[in-house]
Amino acid sequence: QIEQAVYRMMDSLCDEYSGGYWDYYNMSNDGFLMSLATEEPLTLSSPNGHVATVSARQASIVAILMTLSALCFWAYEQGDAEANYLFVTLHMKLMDYVHQMPKELRSDIYRLID
């Protein structure tokens, strides 16, 4: 279910995205990362107005973080505390990964999700 939501989010953020293969990773902090398997940079247009051309991994991270944020709100509105906790936890674990990235890579991620 999360995967389909991430695909839809990427589609809404990136005009040039039309599907593709994704690689899946389990992170050492029990988080997850799925990354579009391409070397081509992607241009993302955030709902906040920020536009940036970033790597596929950065674009994937942005799509996942925005998806998890939306799912947090959905779970809260449904009164589903367990799902809300899961989505918040996954979001925090992926943000931990982002915080460890070099500044030049994480700065556009921060601007796009702000």
C-alpha positions in Angstrom: 0.0 0.0 0.0 2.8 2.4 0.8 4.6 1.6 -2.4 1.5 2.6 -4.5 1.2 5.8 -2.6 4.9 6.6 -3.2 4.5 6.0 -6.9 1.5 8.3 -7.0 3.4 11.0 -5.0 6.3 10.8 -7.4 3.9 11.2 -10.3 2.5 14.3 -8.8 5.9 15.8 -8.0 7.7 15.0 -11.3 6.4 15.6 -14.8 9.0 13.4 -16.4 8.2 10.4 -14.1 6.2 7.7 -15.9 6.9 4.7 -13.8 10.0 2.6 -13.6 12.0 0.1 -11.6 12.6 0.8 -8.0 15.3 -0.7 -5.7 14.3 -1.5 -2.1 16.6 -1.2 0.9 16.2 -2.1 4.6 18.1 0.5 6.6 20.2 -0.3 9.7 17.7 1.6 11.9 14.8 -0.6 10.8 13.6 2.0 8.4 13.1 1.5 4.6 14.1 3.2 1.5 12.9 2.6 -2.0 14.8 4.4 -4.8 13.9 4.8 -8.4 16.6 2.8 -10.3 17.9 5.4 -12.8 21.0 7.5 -13.1 19.0 10.3 -14.7 18.3 13.4 -12.6 14.7 14.4 -12.0 13.1 17.8 -11.6 10.6 17.9 -8.8 8.0 20.7 -8.2 7.0 20.8 -4.6 3.5 22.0 -3.5 5.4 24.7 -1.5 6.7 26.2 -4.8 10.3 24.9 -4.6 11.6 23.4 -7.9 14.8 21.4 -7.9 16.6 19.0 -10.2 18.0 16.2 -8.0 19.2 12.6 -8.2 16.8 9.8 -8.4 17.7 8.8 -4.8 16.9 12.3 -3.5 13.7 12.5 -5.5 12.7 9.1 -4.1 13.4 10.2 -0.6 11.3 13.3 -1.1 8.4 11.2 -2.5 8.6 8.8 0.4 8.8 11.5 3.1 5.8 13.4 1.6 3.8 10.1 1.3 4.5 9.2 4.9 3.5 12.7 6.1 0.2 12.4 4.2 -0.4 8.9 5.6 0.2 10.3 9.1 -2.5 12.8 8.6 -4.8 10.2 7.1 -4.2 7.8 10.0 -4.8 10.5 12.6 -8.1 11.5 10.9 -9.2 7.9 10.9 -8.4 7.6 14.6 -5.9 4.8 13.9 -3.2 5.5 16.5 -1.2 2.3 15.5 -0.9 3.2 11.9 -0.1 6.8 12.8 2.7 5.6 15.0 4.0 3.4 12.2 4.1 6.2 9.6 5.6 8.7 12.1 8.3 6.2 13.0 9.1 5.4 9.4 9.3 9.1 8.6 11.7 9.8 11.5 13.9 6.9 10.5 14.2 8.1 7.0 14.8 11.7 8.2 17.7 10.2 10.3 19.2 8.9 7.1 18.7 12.3 5.4 20.5 14.1 8.3 23.5 11.9 7.7 23.8 12.9 4.0 26.2 15.5 2.8 24.8 19.0 3.2 24.7 19.6 -0.6 22.5 16.5 -1.0 20.2 17.1 1.9 19.5 20.8 1.4 17.2 20.3 -1.6 15.4 17.5 0.2 14.7 19.9 3.1 13.5 22.6 0.7 11.2 20.3 -1.2 9.5 18.8 1.9 9.2 22.0 3.8 
